[in-house]
């Protein structure tokens, strides 16, 4: 009996986290389709969006959840608009929202033409509230995802330092705790929307989001696994070289960096 229990435990254990080449992702998804695929990206890297589109085509999701869309924007997506990427981008007000060219994202929509579209973006006013108010007062499901509890002090300090570095060391120190809280709120909203999409459509569901939200240690996958541990999930991180050693994803792909201007120019 002990031997049988051990075998069952091994079968149920998740596969070891690993770096994979982009062309291996489709086979990974096809061999063992998850109920939820969290597909990370660097927003302006075209390679990442092509990989996401291939993953979505392999998964054949019943629902696509986008970090970039609000629920109101998602409701505008019709079969007629999906047949015309230029018209769809205009209807969504994509350029006005400040995201990279919609042409990068259009293949993801095209890869699952029958999938229901969900928007996970919160109103900016709610995100700003997270900088000064407890998350439990803003996000009704905070306790379900563990967001009613503060981060340990060491982790909080680490995340504040990361936030400062990500913003070219140009932020006032006093706003860093609020920036961390706002990111945490967005993780919760993305996780809640993804689980709601799974419940409403039966899945599978693909979430399109930045790789920072795809981390298995503290972001959307961690929150989903806390709230719904029975849901099978694959978290993909796409990151740019140089990147060495283990990364906080189920699988990750390292690509060349996209050509871009120095982002720190905006803070000068």
C-alpha atoms as one frame of an Amber mdcrd trajectory, in Angstrom:
protein
   0.000   0.000   0.000   2.857   2.380   0.783   4.342   1.706  -2.632   1.001
   2.452  -4.333   0.604   5.666  -2.351   4.098   6.759  -3.319   3.415   6.072
  -7.010   0.182   8.050  -6.887   1.952  10.934  -5.196   4.629  10.973  -7.856
   2.035  10.930 -10.613   0.208  13.844  -9.016   3.354  15.901  -8.440   3.876
  18.831 -10.802   6.655  18.607 -13.357   9.919  20.209 -12.345  10.279  23.852
 -13.329  12.565  24.264 -16.299  13.753  26.500 -19.091  12.504  25.345 -22.474
  12.972  26.509 -26.058  10.017  28.339 -27.552   9.329  25.547 -30.042   8.867
  23.037 -27.187   5.970  24.888 -25.571   3.275  23.656 -27.945   4.264  20.026
 -27.353   4.237  20.620 -23.595   0.722  22.061 -23.699  -0.604  19.454 -26.135
   0.746  16.555 -24.086  -0.802  17.751 -20.823  -3.280  20.606 -21.361  -3.802
  22.646 -18.182  -7.122  24.119 -17.151  -5.385  27.482 -16.845  -2.347  28.725
 -18.742  -0.798  31.946 -17.472   1.196  33.158 -20.465   3.707  35.828 -19.521
   5.350  38.347 -21.804   7.527  41.390 -22.028   4.909  43.690 -23.479   6.861
  45.091 -26.425   8.671  41.900 -27.447   7.138  40.558 -30.670   8.718  37.125
 -30.160   6.786  36.729 -26.934   3.463  37.425 -28.578   4.129  34.932 -31.343
   4.869  32.308 -28.708   1.681  33.203 -26.832  -0.355  32.864 -30.031   1.122
  29.414 -30.692   0.390  28.364 -27.100  -3.203  29.603 -27.359  -3.719  27.723
 -30.626  -2.452  24.550 -28.950  -4.558  25.008 -25.821  -7.789  25.838 -27.689
  -9.122  27.858 -24.739 -12.770  28.502 -24.112 -11.773  31.872 -22.641  -9.003
  34.402 -23.133  -8.293  36.816 -20.280  -6.289  39.954 -21.014  -4.433  42.113
 -18.526  -4.688  44.889 -21.101  -8.490  45.034 -21.283 -11.138  46.241 -18.882
 -14.399  44.297 -18.666 -16.052  47.115 -20.613 -13.520  46.834 -23.421 -13.815
  43.047 -23.521 -17.571  43.349 -23.934 -17.001  45.221 -27.216 -15.326  42.229
 -28.873 -17.721  40.772 -31.448 -17.232  38.080 -34.102 -17.408  40.769 -36.771
 -14.660  42.847 -35.165 -12.475  39.803 -34.612 -12.449  39.287 -38.366 -10.852
  42.725 -38.800  -7.841  43.307 -36.503  -7.545  46.990 -37.436 -11.193  47.652
 -36.590 -10.899  45.597 -33.399  -7.927  47.599 -32.171  -9.762  50.862 -32.846
 -12.951  49.655 -31.132 -10.943  48.715 -28.058  -9.191  52.073 -27.908  -5.969
  50.094 -27.724  -3.542  52.816 -28.799  -5.043  55.349 -26.413  -4.380  52.968
 -23.507  -0.650  53.095 -24.131  -0.002  49.433 -24.902   2.377  48.391 -27.702
   0.980  48.148 -31.228  -2.203  46.061 -31.394  -0.701  44.211 -34.366   1.499
  42.371 -31.829  -1.570  41.092 -29.976  -3.948  40.457 -32.893  -2.551  36.949
 -33.580  -3.492  35.923 -30.035  -7.125  36.829 -30.677  -6.950  35.040 -34.040
  -5.517  31.880 -32.439  -8.763  31.273 -30.503 -11.550  32.729 -32.645 -14.359
  31.221 -30.590 -12.933  31.970 -27.131 -14.883  34.293 -24.867 -12.863  37.439
 -24.126 -12.461  38.689 -20.555 -10.880  41.918 -19.382  -9.060  41.825 -16.051
  -7.869  45.433 -15.805  -9.123  47.420 -12.833 -10.149  51.077 -12.997  -7.196
  53.340 -12.280  -9.029  54.864  -9.331  -9.220  51.445  -7.642  -5.535  50.787
  -8.246  -4.690  54.188  -6.761  -6.790  53.383  -3.699  -4.566  50.373  -3.060
  -1.691  52.749  -2.426  -3.348  54.137   0.691  -6.077  51.687   1.774  -6.005
  48.041   2.932  -6.594  45.660   0.041  -9.461  43.995   1.901 -11.437  47.249
   1.731 -11.016  47.462  -2.058 -11.071  43.845  -3.197 -13.962  41.805  -1.747
 -12.183  38.478  -2.378  -8.928  39.519  -0.720  -9.105  36.804   1.951  -9.716
  34.073  -0.642  -6.380  34.913  -2.239  -4.504  35.701   0.963  -4.358  39.396
   0.154  -5.769  40.370   3.531  -2.424  39.506   5.114   0.680  41.691   4.811
   3.846  40.404   3.234   6.623  39.392   5.657   8.860  42.384   6.355  11.855
  40.969   4.453   9.781  40.244   1.350   8.127  43.661   1.530  11.535  45.315
   1.618  12.731  43.170  -1.293   9.689  44.089  -3.397  10.057  47.773  -2.636
  13.690  47.608  -3.764  12.663  45.784  -6.956   9.983  48.382  -7.642  12.481
  51.180  -7.202  14.980  49.494  -9.531  12.256  48.860 -12.133  11.545  52.600
 -12.112  15.177  53.612 -12.592  15.577  54.547  -8.899  13.478  57.641  -9.552
  10.522  57.083  -7.197  10.055  58.834  -3.855  10.674  56.258  -1.137   7.385
  57.017   0.575   5.272  55.713  -2.325   7.030  52.350  -2.635   4.769  50.457
  -0.191   1.742  51.665  -2.118   3.268  50.631  -5.436   3.811  47.119  -4.093
   0.221  46.995  -2.823  -1.129  48.143  -6.188   0.759  45.374  -7.970  -0.616
  42.878  -5.482  -4.166  44.118  -6.069  -3.761  43.690  -9.817  -2.496  40.127
  -9.284  -5.641  39.432  -7.277  -7.910  40.898  -9.942  -6.226  38.864 -12.683
  -6.517  35.671 -10.629 -10.186  36.316  -9.799 -11.096  37.053 -13.407  -9.273
  33.945 -14.616 -11.052  31.672 -12.131 -14.394  33.270 -12.985 -13.741  32.644
 -16.676 -12.942  29.012 -15.861 -16.182  28.627 -13.890 -18.320  30.308 -16.532
 -16.884  28.581 -19.607 -15.564  25.298 -18.244 -12.095  26.121 -19.578  -9.422
  25.879 -20.506  -8.485  29.504 -19.936  -5.434  31.445 -21.076  -4.369  34.625
 -19.280  -2.262  37.056 -21.307  -0.162  39.155 -18.958   3.268  40.472 -18.165
   5.770  37.937 -16.922   5.892  39.681 -13.535   2.272  38.640 -13.024   3.062
  35.055 -14.114   5.456  34.327 -11.234   4.660  31.183  -9.294   6.115  32.431
  -6.011   3.835  35.393  -5.351   1.826  36.487  -8.387  -1.248  35.198 -10.246
  -0.322  31.465 -10.314   0.393  31.495  -6.577  -2.948  33.166  -5.851  -4.873
  30.747  -8.062  -3.179  27.766  -6.450  -4.099  29.114  -3.015  -7.728  29.843
  -3.894  -8.345  26.788  -6.107  -5.680  24.148  -5.442  -7.471  21.562  -7.582
  -7.107  23.607 -10.762  -4.311  22.443 -13.049  -2.160  25.363 -14.103   0.877
  26.083 -16.236   2.734  29.351 -15.677   4.951  30.496 -18.528   7.483  33.244
 -18.032   9.079  34.881 -21.050  12.142  36.883 -20.150  14.916  38.571 -22.032
  18.588  37.695 -21.974  20.714  37.803 -19.951  18.901  35.452 -17.585  20.618
  32.589 -15.816  19.605  30.036 -13.237  16.194  29.032 -11.965  13.318  31.407
 -12.585   9.965  31.696 -10.723   7.794  30.000 -13.357   6.694  26.464 -14.201
   8.456  26.865 -17.539  10.343  29.809 -18.924  11.719  30.943 -22.253  14.681
  33.278 -22.627  14.714  35.429 -25.762  16.847  38.227 -27.144  15.709  41.632
 -25.893  13.465  43.721 -28.077  14.946  46.859 -29.606  13.763  49.793 -27.499
  14.849  53.156 -26.242  16.313  53.453 -22.773  13.216  53.341 -20.522  14.971
  55.493 -17.940  14.837  58.478 -20.295  11.256  59.007 -19.168  12.479  59.680
 -15.616  15.215  62.144 -16.562
